[in-house]
Amino acid sequence: MAQPISTRQRMPGMLRPARRIGPAIAVGGVVLGAAILLAALALWFHYGTAVFFEMIASGIATCF
């Protein structure tokens, strides 16, 4: 005879990957943010503050 299908029974480990995605995205965002910050600081020290501020000012002027 056919057995009833239970919605409570799940395969073991079915939800584990979904729980790991959130922290992985957070860590990836922190790493990306740190890389962007380090790149900006490296450009700041390489080109100096005058060129850095000129780039920011020209970008803002282009937007408006």
MIDREN-652002 format. One record per atom (N, C-alpha, C): x, y, z; residue in one letter; residue number from 0. Coordinates in steps of 0.2 Angstrom, whole numbers, m for minus. Layout:
<vose xx="X" yy="Y" zz="Z" residu="a" num="NUM"/>
...
END
This chain:
<vose xx="4" yy="m6" zz="0" residu="m" num="0"/>
<vose xx="0" yy="0" zz="0" residu="m" num="0"/>
<vose xx="4" yy="6" zz="0" residu="m" num="0"/>
<vose xx="2" yy="12" zz="m3" residu="a" num="1"/>
<vose xx="6" yy="18" zz="m3" residu="a" num="1"/>
<vose xx="7" yy="21" zz="4" residu="a" num="1"/>
<vose xx="13" yy="24" zz="5" residu="q" num="2"/>
<vose xx="14" yy="27" zz="11" residu="q" num="2"/>
<vose xx="13" yy="35" zz="10" residu="q" num="2"/>
<vose xx="10" yy="38" zz="15" residu="p" num="3"/>
<vose xx="9" yy="45" zz="15" residu="p" num="3"/>
<vose xx="15" yy="49" zz="14" residu="p" num="3"/>
<vose xx="15" yy="54" zz="10" residu="i" num="4"/>
<vose xx="21" yy="59" zz="10" residu="i" num="4"/>
<vose xx="21" yy="64" zz="15" residu="i" num="4"/>
<vose xx="27" yy="64" zz="19" residu="s" num="5"/>
<vose xx="27" yy="68" zz="25" residu="s" num="5"/>
<vose xx="32" yy="74" zz="22" residu="s" num="5"/>
<vose xx="29" yy="80" zz="24" residu="t" num="6"/>
<vose xx="33" yy="86" zz="22" residu="t" num="6"/>
<vose xx="38" yy="88" zz="28" residu="t" num="6"/>
<vose xx="38" yy="84" zz="33" residu="r" num="7"/>
<vose xx="43" yy="85" zz="38" residu="r" num="7"/>
<vose xx="50" yy="82" zz="37" residu="r" num="7"/>
<vose xx="49" yy="76" zz="34" residu="q" num="8"/>
<vose xx="56" yy="73" zz="32" residu="q" num="8"/>
<vose xx="60" yy="76" zz="27" residu="q" num="8"/>
<vose xx="66" yy="77" zz="28" residu="r" num="9"/>
<vose xx="70" yy="80" zz="23" residu="r" num="9"/>
<vose xx="77" yy="76" zz="23" residu="r" num="9"/>
<vose xx="80" yy="77" zz="17" residu="m" num="10"/>
<vose xx="86" yy="74" zz="17" residu="m" num="10"/>
<vose xx="91" yy="77" zz="21" residu="m" num="10"/>
<vose xx="96" yy="74" zz="24" residu="p" num="11"/>
<vose xx="100" yy="77" zz="29" residu="p" num="11"/>
<vose xx="105" yy="81" zz="25" residu="p" num="11"/>
<vose xx="107" yy="87" zz="27" residu="g" num="12"/>
<vose xx="111" yy="92" zz="24" residu="g" num="12"/>
<vose xx="108" yy="96" zz="19" residu="g" num="12"/>
<vose xx="101" yy="96" zz="18" residu="m" num="13"/>
<vose xx="98" yy="100" zz="13" residu="m" num="13"/>
<vose xx="99" yy="107" zz="14" residu="m" num="13"/>
<vose xx="98" yy="110" zz="20" residu="l" num="14"/>
<vose xx="98" yy="117" zz="21" residu="l" num="14"/>
<vose xx="105" yy="120" zz="23" residu="l" num="14"/>
<vose xx="110" yy="115" zz="24" residu="r" num="15"/>
<vose xx="117" yy="118" zz="26" residu="r" num="15"/>
<vose xx="120" yy="123" zz="21" residu="r" num="15"/>
<vose xx="120" yy="121" zz="14" residu="p" num="16"/>
<vose xx="123" yy="126" zz="10" residu="p" num="16"/>
<vose xx="120" yy="133" zz="10" residu="p" num="16"/>
<vose xx="113" yy="133" zz="11" residu="a" num="17"/>
<vose xx="110" yy="140" zz="11" residu="a" num="17"/>
<vose xx="112" yy="144" zz="17" residu="a" num="17"/>
<vose xx="114" yy="141" zz="23" residu="r" num="18"/>
<vose xx="116" yy="144" zz="29" residu="r" num="18"/>
<vose xx="123" yy="147" zz="28" residu="r" num="18"/>
<vose xx="127" yy="144" zz="24" residu="r" num="19"/>
<vose xx="134" yy="146" zz="23" residu="r" num="19"/>
<vose xx="134" yy="152" zz="18" residu="r" num="19"/>
<vose xx="129" yy="153" zz="14" residu="i" num="20"/>
<vose xx="130" yy="158" zz="8" residu="i" num="20"/>
<vose xx="130" yy="165" zz="11" residu="i" num="20"/>
<vose xx="126" yy="166" zz="17" residu="g" num="21"/>
<vose xx="126" yy="173" zz="20" residu="g" num="21"/>
<vose xx="132" yy="175" zz="22" residu="g" num="21"/>
<vose xx="136" yy="171" zz="27" residu="p" num="22"/>
<vose xx="142" yy="173" zz="29" residu="p" num="22"/>
<vose xx="147" yy="174" zz="24" residu="p" num="22"/>
<vose xx="147" yy="170" zz="19" residu="a" num="23"/>
<vose xx="152" yy="170" zz="13" residu="a" num="23"/>
<vose xx="151" yy="177" zz="9" residu="a" num="23"/>
<vose xx="145" yy="179" zz="8" residu="i" num="24"/>
<vose xx="143" yy="185" zz="5" residu="i" num="24"/>
<vose xx="146" yy="191" zz="9" residu="i" num="24"/>
<vose xx="145" yy="191" zz="15" residu="a" num="25"/>
<vose xx="147" yy="196" zz="20" residu="a" num="25"/>
<vose xx="155" yy="196" zz="20" residu="a" num="25"/>
<vose xx="158" yy="191" zz="20" residu="v" num="26"/>
<vose xx="166" yy="190" zz="20" residu="v" num="26"/>
<vose xx="168" yy="193" zz="14" residu="v" num="26"/>
<vose xx="165" yy="191" zz="8" residu="g" num="27"/>
<vose xx="167" yy="193" zz="1" residu="g" num="27"/>
<vose xx="166" yy="201" zz="1" residu="g" num="27"/>
<vose xx="161" yy="204" zz="4" residu="g" num="28"/>
<vose xx="160" yy="211" zz="4" residu="g" num="28"/>
<vose xx="165" yy="215" zz="8" residu="g" num="28"/>
<vose xx="167" yy="212" zz="13" residu="v" num="29"/>
<vose xx="172" yy="215" zz="17" residu="v" num="29"/>
<vose xx="179" yy="215" zz="14" residu="v" num="29"/>
<vose xx="180" yy="209" zz="11" residu="v" num="30"/>
<vose xx="187" yy="209" zz="7" residu="v" num="30"/>
<vose xx="187" yy="214" zz="1" residu="v" num="30"/>
<vose xx="181" yy="214" zz="m3" residu="l" num="31"/>
<vose xx="181" yy="219" zz="m8" residu="l" num="31"/>
<vose xx="181" yy="226" zz="m6" residu="l" num="31"/>
<vose xx="178" yy="228" zz="m1" residu="g" num="32"/>
<vose xx="178" yy="234" zz="2" residu="g" num="32"/>
<vose xx="186" yy="236" zz="4" residu="g" num="32"/>
<vose xx="189" yy="231" zz="7" residu="a" num="33"/>
<vose xx="196" yy="232" zz="9" residu="a" num="33"/>
<vose xx="200" yy="233" zz="3" residu="a" num="33"/>
<vose xx="199" yy="229" zz="m2" residu="a" num="34"/>
<vose xx="203" yy="230" zz="m8" residu="a" num="34"/>
<vose xx="202" yy="237" zz="m11" residu="a" num="34"/>
<vose xx="196" yy="239" zz="m11" residu="i" num="35"/>
<vose xx="195" yy="246" zz="m14" residu="i" num="35"/>
<vose xx="198" yy="251" zz="m10" residu="i" num="35"/>
<vose xx="198" yy="251" zz="m4" residu="l" num="36"/>
<vose xx="201" yy="256" zz="1" residu="l" num="36"/>
<vose xx="208" yy="256" zz="0" residu="l" num="36"/>
<vose xx="211" yy="250" zz="0" residu="l" num="37"/>
<vose xx="219" yy="249" zz="m1" residu="l" num="37"/>
<vose xx="221" yy="252" zz="m8" residu="l" num="37"/>
<vose xx="217" yy="251" zz="m13" residu="a" num="38"/>
<vose xx="218" yy="253" zz="m20" residu="a" num="38"/>
<vose xx="218" yy="261" zz="m20" residu="a" num="38"/>
<vose xx="213" yy="264" zz="m17" residu="a" num="39"/>
<vose xx="212" yy="271" zz="m16" residu="a" num="39"/>
<vose xx="218" yy="274" zz="m13" residu="a" num="39"/>
<vose xx="220" yy="271" zz="m7" residu="l" num="40"/>
<vose xx="226" yy="274" zz="m3" residu="l" num="40"/>
<vose xx="232" yy="273" zz="m7" residu="l" num="40"/>
<vose xx="233" yy="268" zz="m11" residu="a" num="41"/>
<vose xx="239" yy="267" zz="m15" residu="a" num="41"/>
<vose xx="239" yy="272" zz="m21" residu="a" num="41"/>
<vose xx="234" yy="274" zz="m24" residu="l" num="42"/>
<vose xx="234" yy="279" zz="m29" residu="l" num="42"/>
<vose xx="235" yy="286" zz="m26" residu="l" num="42"/>
<vose xx="232" yy="287" zz="m20" residu="w" num="43"/>
<vose xx="233" yy="293" zz="m16" residu="w" num="43"/>
<vose xx="241" yy="294" zz="m15" residu="w" num="43"/>
<vose xx="244" yy="289" zz="m12" residu="f" num="44"/>
<vose xx="251" yy="290" zz="m11" residu="f" num="44"/>
<vose xx="255" yy="291" zz="m17" residu="f" num="44"/>
<vose xx="253" yy="287" zz="m23" residu="h" num="45"/>
<vose xx="257" yy="287" zz="m29" residu="h" num="45"/>
<vose xx="257" yy="294" zz="m32" residu="h" num="45"/>
<vose xx="250" yy="296" zz="m33" residu="y" num="46"/>
<vose xx="249" yy="302" zz="m37" residu="y" num="46"/>
<vose xx="249" yy="309" zz="m33" residu="y" num="46"/>
<vose xx="248" yy="308" zz="m27" residu="g" num="47"/>
<vose xx="248" yy="314" zz="m23" residu="g" num="47"/>
<vose xx="241" yy="316" zz="m22" residu="g" num="47"/>
<vose xx="240" yy="321" zz="m17" residu="t" num="48"/>
<vose xx="233" yy="323" zz="m15" residu="t" num="48"/>
<vose xx="230" yy="327" zz="m21" residu="t" num="48"/>
<vose xx="234" yy="331" zz="m24" residu="a" num="49"/>
<vose xx="232" yy="336" zz="m29" residu="a" num="49"/>
<vose xx="228" yy="333" zz="m35" residu="a" num="49"/>
<vose xx="232" yy="327" zz="m37" residu="v" num="50"/>
<vose xx="229" yy="324" zz="m43" residu="v" num="50"/>
<vose xx="223" yy="320" zz="m41" residu="v" num="50"/>
<vose xx="223" yy="317" zz="m35" residu="f" num="51"/>
<vose xx="217" yy="313" zz="m32" residu="f" num="51"/>
<vose xx="211" yy="318" zz="m32" residu="f" num="51"/>
<vose xx="212" yy="324" zz="m29" residu="f" num="52"/>
<vose xx="206" yy="328" zz="m28" residu="f" num="52"/>
<vose xx="204" yy="331" zz="m35" residu="f" num="52"/>
<vose xx="209" yy="332" zz="m40" residu="e" num="53"/>
<vose xx="207" yy="334" zz="m46" residu="e" num="53"/>
<vose xx="202" yy="329" zz="m50" residu="e" num="53"/>
<vose xx="204" yy="323" zz="m49" residu="m" num="54"/>
<vose xx="200" yy="317" zz="m52" residu="m" num="54"/>
<vose xx="193" yy="317" zz="m48" residu="m" num="54"/>
<vose xx="192" yy="318" zz="m42" residu="i" num="55"/>
<vose xx="186" yy="318" zz="m38" residu="i" num="55"/>
<vose xx="182" yy="324" zz="m41" residu="i" num="55"/>
<vose xx="185" yy="330" zz="m41" residu="a" num="56"/>
<vose xx="181" yy="336" zz="m43" residu="a" num="56"/>
<vose xx="179" yy="336" zz="m50" residu="a" num="56"/>
<vose xx="183" yy="333" zz="m55" residu="s" num="57"/>
<vose xx="181" yy="332" zz="m62" residu="s" num="57"/>
<vose xx="175" yy="327" zz="m62" residu="s" num="57"/>
<vose xx="175" yy="322" zz="m58" residu="g" num="58"/>
<vose xx="170" yy="317" zz="m58" residu="g" num="58"/>
<vose xx="163" yy="320" zz="m56" residu="g" num="58"/>
<vose xx="164" yy="324" zz="m51" residu="i" num="59"/>
<vose xx="158" yy="327" zz="m48" residu="i" num="59"/>
<vose xx="155" yy="332" zz="m53" residu="i" num="59"/>
<vose xx="160" yy="336" zz="m56" residu="a" num="60"/>
<vose xx="158" yy="341" zz="m61" residu="a" num="60"/>
<vose xx="154" yy="338" zz="m67" residu="a" num="60"/>
<vose xx="157" yy="332" zz="m69" residu="t" num="61"/>
<vose xx="154" yy="328" zz="m75" residu="t" num="61"/>
<vose xx="147" yy="326" zz="m73" residu="t" num="61"/>
<vose xx="146" yy="324" zz="m67" residu="c" num="62"/>
<vose xx="139" yy="322" zz="m65" residu="c" num="62"/>
<vose xx="134" yy="327" zz="m65" residu="c" num="62"/>
<vose xx="136" yy="333" zz="m63" residu="f" num="63"/>
<vose xx="131" yy="339" zz="m63" residu="f" num="63"/>
<vose xx="133" yy="344" zz="m68" residu="f" num="63"/>
END
